[in-house]
Amino acid sequence: MADSSLLASELNETETMGEETTRLEELLLQASKELQQAQTTRPESTQIQPQPGFCIKTISSEGKVFINICHSPSIPPPADVTEDELLQMLEEDQTGFRIPMSLGEPHAELDAKGQGCTAYDVAVNSDFYRRMQNSDFLRELVITIAREGLEDKYSLQLNSEWRMLKNRPFLGSISQQNIRSQQRPQIQELGDLYTPHSQRADEGREKPHLNLWLEAPDLLLAEIDLPKLDGALGLSLEIGENRLVMGGPQQLYHLDAYIPLWINSEESKAAFHKKRKQLLVAMPLLSVPS
């Protein structure tokens, strides 16, 4: 196991920074750029043809806007959590849950009255779309995230009120979209990776939620949600070749997780994000997973 003291200075240093963009995030961004530049022979995107789902209508300062919610099996699904688990995550303002989606370019269309309008195509994973059809909660969540994503990407201001079109699954035509060939695939939630020994030894301490993904073929990132902490004081972290062990202050948290990848523990770094109340961990890999 790597010596936890190697990471302590990184934790303490980042905690004292008042800026939202921490040194660790800058490190991850730089590492991601370098890895992308090194992969010049790898195709950056692939073309997909989203399938129609349903269409909603809202307005912006420039007029009527229609959002075609579509789906494609080529888009990765979000983490498999129950609605109760997801609701708890949202209530605690946690950011570990993501819904991968592809935001298409705006295209000019005519509405039912022949008046000009703008339409956008937003695609999610097909299996998740079928699950969403049976859940008002998931449907409204996807619409909210899609609307906010379009606002951020295209500098829009969309009305929060919307209505779904009846008997019309989309407006205009659904165009092909380019998506990243190398998405950030979820490897697995680490909550089920505890060993029986660690479960017995750490009874009474809370198991924090982990989100683990590949940012690049040889860079593994982890987010550990610690909503009860305001800083890194008292946190300990040890990283081995295929194991991550974290301890929290006052016996609040404990994590002992096996990771099915070979980690470069000496080059791993971590920082506590005060606003998100998360421990962020960057772990370079010794070998690329197949």
N, C-alpha and C positions, 0 to 999 in steps of 0.2 A: 504493500500500500504506500501511496505517496504521503509524505509528512504533511499534516494539516497546517503546520506553521508556514509552509511555503505559500499558502493561499491567504493567510490571516492578514498580511500587509495589504493585499489587494482589497480585501473586504473593508478594512478600516479606512483605507485611503479613499475608496469610492463613496463610503457612507458620508464623509465629510463634505462632499461636493454638493453645492446647491443646485447645479444645473441638472435639468431632466435627462439630458443626454450624457450618460456616464462614460467613463473611460473604457469600460468593458464593451459597451455597445459600439464605440468607435473601433475597438479592436476587432470585434466580430465583423463590422462592415468592411474594414480593410482586408481582413482575411478572406471574406467572401469575394471581394473584388479581385484579389490576387488569384484565387482559385478559378474564377471565371475566366480571367485572362489566360490562364495556363491551359484551359480546355478549348482551344480554338478549333479543334477538329470535331468537337461535339456539336450537333445541331442545337440551336438555341430555342427553337419553337417548332410546333407541329400544328397542322390545320385540322380543325374539327367542324362538324356541321351540327349545331345544337338542334334538339327536337323541341317543338312547341309545348308549352305547359299551360300557363294562364297569363292574362294581361291585366295590368292595373292602370288606372288613370289618375293623374295628379296635375298640378300646375307649378310653373316657375314664374319668375318675373318676366320671362319672354313669351309665355303662353302655355298652351296645353302640352303635357308630357305623358307619354305612354311607356310603360316598362314591361317588356315581354320577359316573363320568367320562364326560362328554358332549362333543358337538362342534357347531359352527355355522359356516357360511361367513362370517357377519357379524363374527366375531372375527378381528382381524388375526393373521397368522402371525408367528412369531419370525424372526429373521435366518436366512438360508439358509447354514448352516455344516455342514461334515462332522462326523461323530462324533469323528474324531481331533482336529479343531480345537476342538470343544467340550470334549473331555476335557482338552486342554492348557489351555484357559481356566479350567476348574474347578480344575485342579491348581495353577495360579498364583494362585488366589483372585481372579480378575478378575470384575467385575460388569457387563461390557458385554453379556452375553447375557441376554435376558429372554424368558420364555414368557408372552405375554398370555393371561389366563384370566379368566373370570367366575365369581365365587363366589356361589352362590345362598344363600337364607335356609334355616335349619334347618326341617325338617318332621317331625312325629311320625308314625311308621309302626309296623307290626307285622312281626316277623320270621317265619321259616318255622314257628316253634313257637308263634306267637301272642303272643309277648312284646313289650312296648313297647321301642322303640328310636328313635334319631334318624338322619335321613338328610340329606345335603347333596348338591346338584348342582353340579359344577364343569365348566365348558365351555371347550374350547380350539378353535382353528381346525380346520376339517374336513380340509383338505389335510394339515396337520401331524399330525392324528389318524391318518390313513391311513399316514403315514410311521412313526408311533410303533408301529403294530400289528406292524410287521416288525422292531422293535428293542427288545430287553429293556432295554437301557441307557436309551433315551429314555422308555420306559414307567415305569421306576422313578424316573427324574428327575422326570417330571411328577407322579407320585404323591407324591414327597417335597415338591415345591414346593407342590402342592395342600394337603397336610396342614399344612405350615408356614403357608400363607396362611390357612387356616381357623383355626389356632391364634391367629394375630395378630388376625384380624378379630373373632373371637368369644370371645377370652380362654379358649381351650380348652387342655387338655393331653392330646394324643392319643398312644397307644402307638405307638412306631416300628415295631412288628411288625404285619403285616397279611396278609391272604390274599384272593385273588380268588375271587369266587363263580363256580361252574361252571354253565353253561347258564342264567344269569340276568343279563342285561345291566344291569338296574337294579332298585332296590328302591323300592316305592311308586309314585309318579307323578312325572314330571319337569315342573316348572312353568315357565312363561314367566319370563324374566329381563329386567331393564332394564340396558342397557349404555350407556356414554357414546357419544353421537352423534359426538363429535370425539375419536377415539382419538389416541394419539401414533403417527402412522404412520411406520414406518421409511422414510426416503427412499432410502438405499442405503449399503452399506458403502463407505468411501472408499478402501479398499486398491487398487481398480482405477482410481483417478482420477489417478494420477501421469502426468505428461507424459513422453515418451521422453527429453527433455533432462534432466529431473531424475533419471531412473533412471541415466543414464550419469554424471552429475556426483556422485551420492551413493552410488556403489557402495561397499560395505563397511559402510555405516551401516544400522542396523536400522530397518525400517519399522514404526512402532507401530500397534497396532490402534485403529481409530476407530469410535465408535458415534455416529450422527447422527440426530436426530429433531426433529419439530416439537412443542414444548410447547404452542404456541398458534399461530393463523394468522400472527402476525408476530413470533414468537420461536423462533429455532433454537438448539438446545442440542447440544453435542458433548462426548463423553468420550474422552480420549486415554489409553490404558493405557501406563504407564511403569514396569513392575515392577522395573527395575534402579535406579531413583532413590529416594532417601529424602527429597528436598526439591526446591525450585524453583531452587536455586542453579545458575546456568549455563544455565538455560532461556531461550530467546528465542522470541518469538511475534510474527508480523506477520499482520494481517488486512486484505485488500483487499475490493473490492466483491463479488468472486466467487472469492476465493482465500484459502487458509489455509496459512501457512508456519511450521513449528516446527523449531527446532534444539535439540539436547540437548548437555549438557556432555561433554567428552572424546570427541566424535564418536560418541556412543553411538546417538543417534536423529536422524532427519531426516524431515520430512514436507513435501511440497509438493503440495497437493491443490486441484483445481478444484471449486468448489461451484456447482451450477446454480441459484443463487438470488442476489438482490441484497441484500448485507449492509450494514447501517449500521455501518461499521468504527469510526467515532468513538465510538459508544455501546457497543461490544462490551467485555466484561470477561472476565477469566480468573482462576482461582485453582488452586493445587495442593492436592489433598486427600491429606494425609500417610498416613492410615490405608489408603485405597484405592490409593494410589500412582497417582493419575490427575490429569491436567490437565483441569479443567472449564472450558468456554468457553460464554458466553452471547452470542448474536449477534442483536440485533434486525434485522428485515428491512425493507428500504425499500419492498417491495411484496409483497402476499400472493400466494403461488404458486397457480396455477390447478389 
